[in-house]
């Protein structure tokens, strides 16, 4: 007969293997479907302009020092990656892909990679924790919702099939938010990820500002010594802030027209559910003292949303037109809410003083996962992505929806 301990160990192993298999299946489905989607549309104006004026005619050193030419954001990281792909295109024969797909490959890769990296980090931490099998299983279920929520958001899906910096910027910010939930103050990976984020877009200066402000607020709430808090902040944020500030100084004055305060405010109000999601996330962090350190990410996101009008004003001041893709990171609210709930859940389960209370906690967090998982629009997108992915391996999958859900309304 199996002991109760052995039974729980076996259940834990089985759920862990199933989790990894399903998670990787979802990410691979996304990646393959993006190869199909990106091959079905020619490079358009901004992509051609970026390739010609910012990549082909400039060296790695020139792009790094002077930034990308003739771009709203001269931050170089995406253009350096695309430059590398351009340089090796003949040697690798475009990996056997259409040119349009090949040049968009980095955006596709970094979007998929961000989900695999977050999965590895959170799965490792969940596995090493001493929480019950029930708690770990629900955490894994909620984590399994993450790639569906992130990858099949229509904006994330769309810009993962474009040779533009939005996919890189958004994916790196997602990683930074996730890593900050793994204890930002003592995590070397958090510091390491801030560097590439600061090289991905000049708008990162607003994200860094929000993170720094949240860092100090949470630090004061935890009654940390002000001097120590300031010294830690210098070590964490000085280099990333200086890097992004350097490229902000290289932003030229534009004279585009399009989009006014009315357009922005309509968009901003439409996204105001972010306030509720982040307020609940912050509450989950603050109700239990041991969860307070996780509040940096949702608090920073809330501050960033409140700063939206300031960012719009600065954008207009520099002569740029308004486009909601400039706020693509708003689409990270749901993934962040999900990850925050995953991190906060064990403290509530451990604090349950009866079996009924424990089961109530488990069911509550399971409900959160289900709300995100069983979204009809998202499942439709996944269905169509699976159809595209199967087409690559030679399987014709009968579709009930159009295969390319490129542009849709906000979810």
ZIZI-V286196 format. One record per pair of residues at least 24 apart in sequence whose ideal C-beta (glycine too) atoms are under 7 Angstrom apart, sorted by the first residue. I is the first residue (numbers start at 0). J is the second residue. Records with the same first field share a line. If there is no record, write none. Layout:
BEGIN
I=J / J
END
This chain:
BEGIN
7=132
10=132
11=132 / 135
14=136 / 139
15=126
18=139 / 143
21=143
22=118 / 143 / 146
25=146 / 147
26=111 / 114 / 115 / 146
28=384 / 385 / 388
29=111 / 150 / 384
30=107 / 111
31=387 / 388 / 391
32=384 / 387 / 388
33=107 / 159 / 160
34=96 / 100 / 391
35=387 / 390 / 391
36=160 / 387 / 403
37=99 / 100 / 103 / 107 / 160
38=97 / 99 / 100
39=403
40=99
41=99
42=99 / 102 / 162
45=163
46=161 / 162 / 163
49=162 / 163
50=102 / 162
53=78
54=78 / 81 / 82 / 85
55=85
65=249
66=246 / 249
71=253 / 319
72=164 / 200 / 201 / 202
73=246 / 249 / 250
74=164 / 198 / 199 / 200 / 201 / 246
75=198
76=167 / 195 / 198 / 199
77=164 / 167 / 199
80=105
81=105 / 162
102=162
103=160 / 161 / 162
106=158 / 159 / 160 / 161 / 162 / 166 / 167
107=159 / 160
109=166 / 167 / 170
110=150 / 155 / 159 / 166 / 170
113=170 / 173 / 174
114=145 / 146 / 149 / 150
116=174
117=145 / 174 / 177
118=142
120=177 / 178 / 181
121=341
124=181
128=345
130=345 / 348
131=348
133=361
134=344 / 345 / 348
137=344 / 361 / 364 / 365
138=341 / 344
140=365 / 368
141=337 / 340 / 341 / 364 / 367 / 368
142=341
144=337 / 368 / 371 / 372
145=334 / 337 / 338
147=372 / 377 / 381
148=333 / 334 / 337 / 371
149=173 / 334
151=377 / 380 / 381 / 384
152=330 / 410
153=404 / 407 / 410
154=327 / 330
155=330
156=380
157=405 / 406
158=327
164=199 / 200
165=324 / 327
167=199
168=199 / 200
169=327 / 328
171=195 / 196 / 199
172=196 / 206 / 328 / 331
173=331 / 334
176=296 / 331 / 335
177=338
179=295 / 296
180=293 / 296 / 338 / 339 / 342
182=292
183=295
184=231
190=235
193=239
194=238 / 239
196=239
197=239 / 242 / 243
198=242
201=243 / 246 / 247 / 250
202=310 / 325
203=243
204=243 / 244 / 247
205=303 / 306 / 310
206=303
207=236 / 239 / 240 / 243
209=299 / 302 / 303 / 306
210=299
211=236
212=302
213=295 / 298 / 299 / 302
214=295
216=298
217=291 / 292 / 294 / 295 / 298
220=291
221=291
250=317
252=317 / 318
253=317 / 318 / 319
254=318
255=318 / 319 / 320
256=320
257=320 / 321
258=320 / 321 / 322
262=321
263=311 / 321
266=323
267=307
269=409
270=329
273=304 / 329 / 332
274=301 / 304
276=332 / 333 / 336
277=301 / 332
280=336 / 339
283=339 / 340 / 343
284=339 / 343
287=343 / 346 / 347 / 350
289=346
290=343 / 346
293=339 / 342 / 343
296=335 / 339
297=335 / 339
300=332 / 335
333=371
337=371
340=364 / 367
376=410
380=404
END
